Amino acid sequence: MSKQLANLLFVVATIGWGSSYLFTKFAVAELQPFTLLALRFGIAFIVAYVVFFKRLITISARTLGASVLLGGVMCAMFTMFNYVLQTVNPSTAGFLLATTVIFVPLVSMIFTHKLPQRQIVLGALVTLTGLCIFMFNGSLAFDTGSLLCIVTAMLFALHLVINNFFARHHDSLQLGVYQLGFAALFGAILMMRFETVQLPQTSLGWMSLLVLAVVCSAFGFVVQSVAQKYTSAEETGFILALEPIFSAVFAYLVLGEILVWRELVGAFIIFGGVLLASHQPKAKHIPQHSMSHSV
């Protein structure tokens, strides 16, 4: 695979991830969070397993155990993501969840005991400034939905750091696919315990579920696992930083969402901080986990 093709696939995947905010918004209007999680990742696992059957039929116990842990973390973070989209607009969630690129090296620092690089620190400070502007609602309190977005971004970061650790010792494609299956399994258990089992009631609900499962999950995770081997961290970071732009565009085109001036200023600063943090000097080796994503 050429670098140009890898970058093109990343752009397509990023457009898909940008649309996931909108389609999740539609899906949670008809499905409860655990039900959506179980159906989304259950379908994604089936699709990915059928496509990559020969690579997945044989798996070691260690890789299976790593997939269980990753699936558990994925279940937690997408449960939170589903709750977020019940209260937060897709464009708002897109910009706030872009802060994952800031939290990844900070979470990694906890495990590696290494200080983050200077551009990460600067990017975090710029992003924090943007967050304060974006989330401040004119009173002494901050918007609860926006705070939930930040917690979700931290969970995404935790998943990416753990995923990167396991990917060094296991087959990355197997990890990517089997964690989808375990996330679906955990979601199904929680669905049976806390929710009423149901399916989408409208064509929009079914379309949203299938887009989330096939495009945003099955396709997105495979692209993330494979394409990063053929492109640079700088290019990957820039492409993934475009995700909140795509989410805002979809929200505007379909829902007519327009950010108020305070949110626009905050979003612009957040975007600048994300770009600053994702820029890596070519002379230094940067672990792939710092630019990974999965929505």
Secondary structure, DSSP 8 states (H G I E B T S, - for coil): --HHHHHHHHHHHHHHHHHHHHHHHHHTTTS-HHHHHHHHHHHHHHHHHHHTHHHHSS--HHHHHHHHHHHHHHHHHHHHHHHHHHHS-HHHHHHHHTTHHHHHHHHHHHHH-----HHHHHHHHHHHHHHHHHHB-SSSSB-HHHHHHHHHHHHHHHHHHHHHHHHTTS-HHHHHHHHHHHHHHHHHHHHHHHS------SHHHHHHHHIIIIIIIIIHHHHHHHHTTSS-HHHHHHHHTTHHHHHHHHIIIII-----HHHHHHHHHHHHHHHHHH---TTS---GGGG----
